[in-house]
Amino acid sequence: MEPTLRPEPVSSPESEVASTVATGSPTGPPHVSGDDAFDGRPGLPDRFGRALRDLRISVTDRCNFRCPYCMPAELFGRDFAFLPRDQMLTFEEITRLAAIFVDLGVGKLRITGGEPLVRRDLPVLVSELASLRTPEGGPVDLTLTTNGSALRPLAGALRGAGLQRITVSLDSLDDAVSAQMNGVDFPVARVLDGIAAARSAGLAPIKVNAVVRRGLNEGSILPLARWARDEGLVLRFIEYMDVGTANGWRLDDVVPADEILATVDAELPLEPVDANYRGEVAGRYRYRDGGGEIGVIASVTRPFCGDCTRARLSAEGQLYTCLFAVHGTDLKSPLRNGDGDTELADRIRAVWSSRTDRYSELRSAATERLPKVEMFALGG
């Protein structure tokens, strides 16, 4: 089964496609119907009826890795100017905004970066976010994505502060291949030690994300699958995506989800599994012998825009409604200028309710030329 890497052309001219992605004006029919019952619960719908359910919070734009698909070393060297501390949201500001999002229907908070563990005193923020409650009185689902480099010293403190789950990025078990993928020659053994520390601390389930890029690490697919299966970890392969403008993305570099799955299935037979909930980004597959499951996040070959429930808050307080965003909405300035929670909620509500983002469904030659925000800046 060969996947189709580019969607069929939309009915409007290329200029209109570009305008749709850049401005949010709808092009073509909505992927989903517009109503409040997107997933069976009342919530804040966008123009296509997708409810606001998830908030990804970037706590820093800095990272100690230089992965070529996110922050290539040749562009982000020693002299690159990252955000000054006073331009980043404080923990108090992040918590206040997160509380507003939770009141609007968000039930899942994911801490991201850059690399979130380079933000000093991060367990303090985790503790503040873990104390938030939904309008129904329940806790939020609080998780974090990390490259694993600092997990050994921090895993216990993060779990003690209230972090529930964790996702670790690991693109290969081979040190030489991993160095090509992370750009800094960081030993795989130290990432594995961090995962072991997370497990000992009680963070569960532990998921592992692996970006697959043609010519670099497709040979790591099976070794990663075998290892994760033996370790009882949930492995998720991610198609190499055209996020930002710095990673030199080409369609030829994409290893399609179908190829990834076929590679695993040839040795470890798989069968599809239903999603845990509407809006889950990974397509799920379990081993037929009951030995666990893997997932594929296939934004390029299997766009899932129609079920996207995710908003993103950058370290400098910009609200983004798409991973492939052209621009964001400033929440930091009105917050620091004295707006109350009601005014901030109204601003968020206005942005989300007018949202029409579906970049991956519209991906074409027209979208390739758009100026996009880098992934490390808005949070992956």
N, C-alpha and C positions, 0 to 999 in steps of 0.2 A: 504493500500500500504506500504510494508515494504522496506526501503532503504537498499542498499548494502553498508555495512560499509567499506569493503576493496575492492579495484579494482581487476579485474582479473589479474593474474600474467602476467608480460610482457614476451616477447619471449626470452629475454636474461637471463643469469644466474644472481643470486643475486649479485654476485661481480660486474657485469657490471651495475646493477641498482645503487648500492652504488657509483660506480665510476661516473656515470652520474650526480648524485646530488652533489657529492663532487667537481668534476672538470668542470662540464658544458659540457662534451662530450655528444652528442646526443645518445639516446637509443630509438629505436622504431620510428615509423613514426611521423612527426610533427603533432601537433593538428590543426594548421592553416597553410595556404599557405604563402610563403615568398614573399611579395610584399609591395610596399610603400603605397598602398591604404587600409590599415587595417581597417580604419573607414571612408573611403571616402575622407580623407585629406592626403596630402603629409606629411611625417614625417620620423623619424629615426626608421627603423625596426630592430628587433633582428633576430636571426637565424630562428625563426618560424614565422616571419612577424609581430610580435606584436609591435605596435608603442609606442614610449616613450611619454606618455601623462601626467603622474602624478609624483610629487616628494613629498615624506613625509620627513619632516625635524625634526629630534630630536634635541631639544635645550638643553637637559640635560638628564643624566642617573639617576638622583635622583627622588625620589617620596616620598610623605608623607603617602601613603598607602602601605600595604604589601599584596596585593592580592595573594592568593596561586597559581593562574594560571599564574602569571607573576613574582612576587618578594616575595616568601614565607619568612615569618619573621624568621623562624628557620635558614635560610641560609643568609639572608641579614639583620643582626642585627646592633647594634650600632657601632660595630667595622669594618663593611664592608668598604673597601676602594673604594669609588666612584672616578670619574675622578677629578683630581685637576683642578682648573680654567684655568691654563695656557695650559692645554692639550685640552680644549674645543675650538671649533671654536668661534671666536668673532662674534658679529652681522655684522660687516663689511665683514668678511670672508663668513659668511652664505649668505649674500645678493649678494656678488660677484658670488659665485657658483650658487645660485638660478638663477641669471640673465643669466648665461651660459646655464643652463638647459632650461630656457624659450626660449632662442635663438635656442635651438635644438628641440623645439616643445612642451615642457611642458606647459600646460595651467592651471594646478591646483596645488597649493601648500597647503599642510596640515602641520601645526605645531603640533608636538607630543613630547613625552618624552619616558621614565619617565613621570613625571607630568610637563608639560610645564610651568604652572603658578608658579612653584617654582623658575624659572629663573628670576633673578632680572631685572627690567626695560623692561620686555617683550614688552610692547606697543611700545617701540622705534624700535624694530625689526619689529613688525607688520607694522609700518609706512613705514619702508624702503622697505619691501616686497610689500606693497600695491602700491608703486610707480612704480613697474616694469611694462613693457608693452611687449606684444607679438610682433613678427615681423610684424603682421598686424596692430599694434597700439592699440589693445584693452587691457583692464586690465586682470590680472590673476584672477582666482577663488581662493580666499584666505580664508582658514578655519582652525579650530583648534579643537583638541580632548583633553578633560580634565576630571578629576574626579569630577569637580564641587566644590571642597572644598574652592577655593579662588575666585569664580566667583562674589560673592556679591561685594567685593571692586574693582574688576578689570574690570567687564563687560563694564562699561561706557567708561573707558579709552581705552579698546581694540576696541570697536566699533568706537570711535572717531579717533583712529589711522588708521582705514581702514579695520578691520576684518569684513568679511561679514556674515559668518555662524559659527555655533559651534555644536560640538557633545559632549554629556556628557555621561560618563559611569555610569550606575546605575543598579546593578544586582538584587535588590529586594527593595520593599517598606517597608518591615519588618525590624526593627532595628536589631533584633537578627540574622536573616538570612544575612542581609547586612554585619554585623560584621564578620560573617564567610567568606564572600566573599571578604571583603576589608582588613581584618586582623588587623584593628586598632580601631574598635568600633566607627567609625565616624557617627554621627547621620544622618539619612536619611533626616530629616527636613532641615538640613543645605544645603544639596545638592539641595533639592527642592527650597530652598530660592535662591540659586545661579542661578538655571534655571529661576526663576521669574525675577531676576535681569537682566539676559541675554535678556529675552523677553522685559523688560522695556527699555533696551538700544537699542533695534531695531535689535538685531542679529536674523536672520531668513533665512531659516527655522532652527528650533532647532531639532536635532536628538538625540535620546537616545539609547545607545548601552548596551545590557545586555548579558553577557556571561552566558550560562546555563550549569551547571554541575550536573550530576546525583547524587542524594543523598544529595544535598545541597540546590539548589534553583529552581528545576523544579516546585515546588508548587507556585512559584512567577510568572509563565508565565501569567496566566489569570489576576491576580491583576495588573500587569504591563500593560497588553494590555488594560484593562478597563480604567486605569488612563491615559495612553498616549492618548487614543481615546478621553476621556473627555476633556483633556487639549489641544487637537489639535497638538500633537507632533508626529513625525515620530519615531516609535519604531523599532529597529532592533535587533533581537536575533542572537547571535553568538554561533555556536557550539564550545565546549571546544576543543582547538587545541593543538597539540604537538609542540608548539613553544619553542625553547630552550631545556635545559636539566634539569632544576631545579624544574619543577612543578609536577613531578610524574605522568605525563599523562598516562592514560590507556584507551583503547578503550571502556571498560565497563562504563567509566565516561561520555561518550558522549551521550547527548540527541539529536537524529537525527532531522534534519529539518522537516521531515515528521511528526514526533511525536509532535513537537512544533506547527506546523501548524494545525494539527488535534485537538490539545487541544484548540486552539483559535477558530477554525472553528466550533467546537461543540456548542459554545455559541454565537459567533459573526461570522456569515458566511462570507467566504472570496472567492475571485476570483483572478486569476493571472493577473498581469499587465506587459506589455512590459517594458524592460529596458529603462531608459532615454537616454543611450548612450552605445556604445560597450565598455566593460571594467568595467561597474558598478559591484561592488562586491556583492551587496545584491540582492537576488531574491525578487521581489516586489509583494505584494498582497494587494488588497483594500477590504474594507468592502462592501458587496453587497448593503447595505443601503446607501452608500455614506458617511459614517462616518469617512473617512480617510484611512490610509494605514499602513501596517507594512512591514518589510523586514526580510529576513533570510540570514545570511552569513554562508554558509555551506561548508567550506573548506574540511571537512572530508568526508561527504557523497555525496557532489555534487561539485567536484573540478572544479574550473573555471580558471585553469592555461592558457588555450588556449586564453583567452581574457585579460590576465594580462598586464597592461600598467604602472605598478608602480615601481619606483626606490625609494631607501631610503638612506638618508644621515644622518649618526649618529652624535652625539654631538662631537665626536673626529675627524670627517672628513672622515669617511670610507663610501664608496659607496657600497651599497648592492642591488642586483637585485632580491632578493626573501626574503619573511618573514622568510623562513626556511633556511636561508643562513648558509653555513659552514664557509665562510670567505668573507671579503670585499676587496675593493681596496682603497688604501690610496690616498686621494685628498689633505689632509692638508699639508703633507710634500712638495710636489711640489709647492703648492700655497705659502707656507712660504719661500721656497727656490728660489722664483723669477720667476716661470713659468708665462707666459702671458696667457691671456684668450684663445688665439688660441691653445696653448699647452694643457691647461686644457680641452678645448672642445674636442680636439683630443683624450685625455685619456678617457674621458667619452664616446665618440663615439665608441672607440675601445672596451670598456667593454660591452656597450649595444648591439653593432652589433654582438658580439659573444655569447650573452646570449642565453641559452637553458633551463633555469630553468623551471621545472614543477614538483616540489616535491609532491604536493598533488595528481597528477595523477599517480605518481610512488610509493606513500606511501605503504610500505610493511615491513616485518620483517627486510629487509636489511637496510631500511632507519632509522629504530628506533635506530640503534647503532651509527649513525653518530654524530660527535660533532657539535652541532648547537650553534648559537649565541643567547643569551638571548634577549627576546623581548624588555625589558626596555633599552637595550644597543643600539638597532638599530631602535627603534621606531615602534609602532604597526600600 
